């Protein structure tokens, strides 16, 4: 019997549900079990090297990914973030445009076969200068004229208004688009253009199975009788009691420090907690072994994740950054006793290599209670991918470029590229990432905590933005680097950038999501 090359599940949802906070409850778990039981028998009809796709709301899919991996013996391959252009910004902090398409293969698969030669993303004409929006550092005659290599962030579903030729590269076709007209914004169910790409990518042609699963309803309702730990009323603490800790970087084991803080402040202490832990990728940290068995790493993570939720004020925000491989497991664990309010996609603009390039990081947002309607960030940004990054063009278009509300797919913040912006740390975050989180989710004088201080990105940006902070790190060297920066800000109002050589990792970009 001929088997399917792909099975595609459309886990249907309503677009207005994307802004809701999510917590697992009895009803959700019953429907999740129903979905797993529905998928299981169908996998007998999936080719040994076939692909299983799940399309739907990222908040409700994250615990399902963990169940499919463990119960159905499937390998998680990619979390594809699709920019839907759906705008729910009147009900939340950000416009929610992220829709997930999760890719699995069987554990006994002998190969992972996808068509990334013909499935490529178009090249766009800068809305200001007309040049290719993606910088091309290689020789011009070597650029692939079929389009750019595909990554795990799909944001090319916008209305095409014209076509032109790159002024510097002969015969390179560029598309002009309207960044305010997303083609899948009002789609019901799985959009046809997404389905077509999944079929083509998996080489399925007519050999695929499409399944609609419409049974997730009213799962965002809070189940107050199913609390993992009690939510007590918050009682203000004496400011004098905590003032000696404010704006300090502690040389400490973060878990030990957090346990002490929970004992002293059981009702919560922080307005914002941000965690960027080691990713278990064998990076060369100063005082941490970043290579553990997966189960050991996850158990360690669960300890500080739970402590982080406990240390939040009732209206506080907890953000944790990691690769999708760990992101969905964090979401599955924490959504059992707190609310998953958003899965923000930091599209860090890596250069695609190999098959599908794992180019994004998951920035998960948790709260102690459902996120209520609130003041929306009025921050407007240029739609990334439709303007180039050339300096002369940026200066020219400063006052007349199109601006759109910031969504939960962040493609306008690059990773640190130049040595002058780096310290001796393998995973330093760009200032703009921390500035955006702090500006949107806190107010002046709020208290911010980072249990993995690193070289102080959270601490000094909190100081620059007039927030208070407490951070900790295992490394005396990293604490020293941070304190040097904080002293520079106190004395000069800014940090002097110096070029620093970093230690390279043995892990390739391609390997980080496998």
ABEGO torsion letter per residue (X at the ends): XBBBABBBBBBBBBAAAAABBBBBBAAAAAAAAAAAAAAAAAAAABBAABBBBBBEBAAAAAAAAAAAAAAAGBBBABBBBBBAGBBAAAABABBBABBBBBBBBBAABABBBBBAAABBBBBBBBAAAGBBABBBABBAAABBAAEBBBBABBAABBBBABBBBBAABBGBBBBBBBAABBAAAABBEBBAAAAAAAAAAAGAEABBBBBBBAABBGAABBBAAABABBBBBBBBBBAAAAAAABGBBBBBBAAAAAAAAAAABAAEABABBBBBBBAGAGBBBAABBABBBAAAAAAAAAAAAAAAAAABBAABBBBBBBBAAAAAAAAAAAAAABBBABBBBBBAGBBBBEBBBBABBBBBBBBABBBBBBBBBABBBBBBGABBABAAAAAAAAAABBBBBBBABBAABBBBABAAABBBBABBBBAAAAAAAAAAABBBGBBBBBABAEAGAAAAAAAAAGBBBBBBBABAAAAAAAAAAAAAAAAAGBBBBBBBBBBBBABBAAAAAX
